[in-house]
Amino acid sequence: MNIILMVNVLHLINNPSVFLKRLGKSLKPGGKLVIVQWVAEKMGYELKDWDADDRARYTLRANLHRIYDADFEVVQIKDFLPMQLIYICQPSFHE
């Protein structure tokens, strides 16, 4: 088993679907992708000066959309960090 860890970068990737699909192909069977990502619903005050488009980029829905579009499934979400969620993912495709 192996693990790929990404911290606060998902929103910066130009084509997350292609990028994450390539990562998924490099995982061994049973491997996991762990994404730690800011989430607007927990950021509150930090978002007060952001426009709607910026806020939308960090929502739970946007994060899940990026993950599922790349043929991953979220097997668990950890919610103990103050401004981030941890998505534990596995590829939903099999080669």
RANOR-V795740 format. One record per run of one state. SS is the DSSP state (h for helix, s for strand, l for the rest). FROM is the first residue (numbers start at 1). TO is the last residue. Records with the same first field share a line. If there is no record, write none. Layout:
SS: FROM-TO, FROM-TO
This chain:
l: 1-2, 8-9, 13-15, 27-31, 39-39, 48-51, 58-59, 70-71, 79-83, 92-95
s: 3-7, 32-38, 72-78, 84-91
h: 10-12, 16-26, 40-47, 52-57, 60-69
